[in-house]
Amino acid sequence: MNRFPCGWSLIPACVVGLLLWFGIIWPALAETVQLGWNMPTTREDGTPITPGEVASYTAYINDVESVADIPGADTLLIIALQSGDQILTMTTIDIDGRESMPSNAVLLSGIDSDGDGTRDLLDNCIHVSNAEQEDTDGDGYGNICDGDLDNSGGVVNFGDLTLFQNAFGTVNADADFDSSGGVVNFADLTLFQALFGNPVGPKGELP
């Protein structure tokens, strides 16, 4: 039993395989996405596939079937896409009902909640703007929302406070919450006070 190839790539750029652009529906609670692609021409085993053998396509959003039985066209309009980052893959269905392996994944939307230029899915601190994405201890959380100085993985607590007190007035990258590059100072203290008693983050789901 032959499956179709994954050779028809979905990539977020103006290249052969996919043309992807966005339009915001007012109010901005959802997005509409126009997708375009080229029909695959070969199966996984290298044998040719003709347009008459392609029955439909299926779109999956976040690994959940979203739009099925898309006729043998080369465009799809997804209306009222939920807010937030959505990952789309597509499969091809032949006239015998066989479904291909998923295509390459593509990031559809790009909500940036804190306006720092990094999409939520990739942001190491989703709700606080940090354009530099500084993460000096390498735990995946940006310094500006990571008061967990002892890396205990819990809420920011008195153990972290002790470490901050020891770092105050010195050059300590992990306690430099505003990423100023200088000594730990009262600006960092103000940020630490806001973090105290809270869990770190949140951060995006992708590295």
C-alpha positions as CSV (number, residue, x, y, z in Angstrom):
1,M,0.0,0.0,0.0
2,N,1.6,3.2,-1.1
3,R,1.3,6.5,0.7
4,F,1.7,9.9,-0.9
5,P,5.0,11.6,-0.4
6,C,5.7,14.4,2.1
7,G,7.7,16.1,-0.6
8,W,5.2,18.9,-1.0
9,S,6.5,21.1,1.7
10,L,4.5,23.6,3.8
11,I,6.8,26.4,4.7
12,P,5.9,29.9,5.8
13,A,7.4,31.8,2.8
14,C,6.7,32.7,-0.8
15,V,8.2,29.5,-2.3
16,V,6.8,26.6,-4.3
17,G,4.7,24.5,-2.0
18,L,2.9,27.1,0.1
19,L,1.9,30.7,-0.1
20,L,0.7,31.8,3.3
21,W,-0.6,35.2,4.5
22,F,-2.9,36.5,7.2
23,G,-5.9,38.8,7.6
24,I,-7.3,39.9,10.9
25,I,-11.1,39.7,11.5
26,W,-12.4,42.5,13.6
27,P,-12.5,42.3,16.5
28,A,-9.1,40.6,16.7
29,L,-10.3,37.5,18.5
30,A,-9.6,35.2,15.5
31,E,-7.7,35.2,12.3
32,T,-8.5,34.1,8.7
33,V,-5.7,32.3,6.9
34,Q,-5.4,31.8,3.2
35,L,-3.3,28.7,2.3
36,G,-2.1,27.6,-1.1
37,W,-0.1,24.6,-2.3
38,N,1.0,22.5,-5.2
39,M,-0.5,19.1,-5.8
40,P,2.1,16.3,-5.2
41,T,3.3,14.6,-8.3
42,T,4.8,11.4,-7.0
43,R,4.1,8.8,-4.3
44,E,6.6,7.8,-1.6
45,D,7.9,5.0,-3.8
46,G,8.6,7.4,-6.6
47,T,5.7,6.4,-8.9
48,P,3.7,9.2,-10.5
49,I,0.4,10.5,-9.2
50,T,-2.0,12.2,-11.5
51,P,-4.6,14.9,-10.7
52,G,-7.4,12.4,-11.2
53,E,-6.0,10.2,-8.5
54,V,-6.2,12.9,-5.8
55,A,-9.6,12.9,-4.1
56,S,-9.1,15.5,-1.4
57,Y,-6.9,17.0,1.3
58,T,-7.2,17.2,5.1
59,A,-6.0,20.0,7.3
60,Y,-4.9,19.3,10.9
61,I,-4.5,22.1,13.4
62,N,-2.5,21.2,16.5
63,D,-2.7,17.5,15.5
64,V,-6.5,17.6,15.5
65,E,-8.4,17.2,12.2
66,S,-9.9,20.6,11.4
67,V,-11.0,20.6,7.8
68,A,-11.6,17.3,6.1
69,D,-12.6,16.4,2.5
70,I,-11.1,19.5,0.9
71,P,-11.7,18.8,-2.8
72,G,-8.8,18.5,-5.2
73,A,-8.1,22.3,-5.2
74,D,-4.9,24.2,-4.4
75,T,-6.2,26.7,-1.9
76,L,-8.0,26.8,1.4
77,L,-9.5,29.6,3.5
78,I,-9.6,28.9,7.2
79,I,-12.0,31.4,8.8
80,A,-12.2,32.2,12.6
81,L,-8.9,30.5,13.5
82,Q,-8.7,30.7,17.2
83,S,-6.4,33.3,18.8
84,G,-2.9,32.1,19.6
85,D,-0.3,30.1,17.7
86,Q,-1.6,27.3,15.7
87,I,0.4,24.5,14.0
88,L,-0.9,23.2,10.7
89,T,-0.1,20.1,8.8
90,M,-1.9,18.6,5.7
91,T,-2.4,15.2,4.2
92,T,-3.5,14.0,0.8
93,I,-6.3,11.5,0.2
94,D,-6.3,9.4,-2.9
95,I,-9.3,8.0,-4.7
96,D,-8.9,4.7,-2.9
97,G,-9.2,6.5,0.5
98,R,-5.5,6.2,1.3
99,E,-4.1,9.1,3.4
100,S,-0.5,10.4,3.0
101,M,1.9,11.0,5.8
102,P,1.6,14.6,7.2
103,S,3.3,17.4,5.4
104,N,5.9,19.6,7.1
105,A,4.4,21.7,9.9
106,V,3.8,25.4,9.5
107,L,3.1,28.0,12.2
108,L,-0.1,29.7,11.1
109,S,-0.7,32.6,13.5
110,G,1.7,34.7,15.5
111,I,0.1,36.4,18.5
112,D,2.6,38.4,20.4
113,S,0.8,39.2,23.7
114,D,3.5,41.4,25.2
115,G,4.5,43.2,22.0
116,D,8.2,42.4,22.3
117,G,8.6,41.1,18.8
118,T,8.7,37.4,19.7
119,R,5.5,35.3,19.1
120,D,4.0,33.7,22.2
121,L,4.8,30.2,21.0
122,L,8.5,31.1,21.0
123,D,8.6,33.7,23.7
124,N,10.5,32.8,26.9
125,C,8.4,35.3,28.9
126,I,4.9,35.6,27.3
127,H,3.3,38.4,29.4
128,V,6.3,40.7,30.0
129,S,8.1,42.4,27.2
130,N,11.7,41.3,26.8
131,A,13.0,42.0,23.4
132,E,16.4,40.6,24.1
133,Q,15.0,37.3,25.3
134,E,17.7,37.1,28.0
135,D,17.9,33.8,29.7
136,T,21.2,33.6,31.5
137,D,20.6,30.4,33.5
138,G,19.4,28.6,30.4
139,D,16.2,27.2,31.9
140,G,14.0,28.4,29.1
141,Y,12.5,31.3,31.1
142,G,13.5,34.9,30.4
143,N,15.3,36.6,33.3
144,I,12.6,39.2,33.5
145,C,10.0,36.6,34.7
146,D,12.4,34.2,36.3
147,G,12.9,34.9,40.0
148,D,13.6,31.2,40.7
149,L,17.3,31.8,41.4
150,D,17.9,28.4,43.0
151,N,16.2,26.7,40.1
152,S,14.0,24.7,42.4
153,G,11.2,24.7,39.9
154,G,8.6,26.0,42.3
155,V,7.4,29.4,43.2
156,V,9.8,32.2,43.9
157,N,10.4,31.9,47.7
158,F,12.7,32.9,50.6
159,G,15.5,30.7,49.3
160,D,15.5,32.8,46.1
161,L,15.3,36.0,48.3
162,T,18.5,35.0,50.1
163,L,20.3,34.5,46.8
164,F,19.0,37.8,45.6
165,Q,20.2,39.6,48.8
166,N,23.6,38.1,48.3
167,A,23.7,39.2,44.6
168,F,22.5,42.8,45.4
169,G,25.1,45.4,44.5
170,T,27.2,42.8,42.6
171,V,27.4,41.8,39.0
172,N,25.2,38.7,38.8
173,A,23.6,37.9,35.4
174,D,20.8,35.7,36.8
175,A,19.6,38.3,39.3
176,D,19.9,41.1,36.6
177,F,16.2,40.9,35.9
178,D,16.1,44.0,33.7
179,S,19.1,42.8,31.7
180,S,20.9,46.1,32.2
181,G,24.3,44.4,32.2
182,G,25.4,46.3,35.3
183,V,25.2,45.6,39.0
184,V,22.1,44.2,40.6
185,N,20.2,47.3,41.8
186,F,16.9,48.7,43.0
187,A,15.3,48.3,39.5
188,D,16.0,44.6,39.8
189,L,14.7,44.6,43.4
190,T,11.4,46.1,42.1
191,L,11.1,43.3,39.5
192,F,12.0,40.6,42.1
193,Q,9.3,41.9,44.4
194,A,6.7,41.4,41.7
195,L,8.0,37.9,41.0
196,F,8.1,36.8,44.7
197,G,5.5,34.2,45.6
198,N,4.7,33.4,42.0
199,P,5.8,30.6,39.6
200,V,8.2,31.5,36.9
201,G,7.1,32.3,33.4
202,P,4.9,31.5,31.6
203,K,6.9,30.8,28.4
204,G,6.0,29.5,25.0
205,E,5.7,25.8,24.1
206,L,8.4,25.7,21.5
207,P,12.1,26.0,22.2
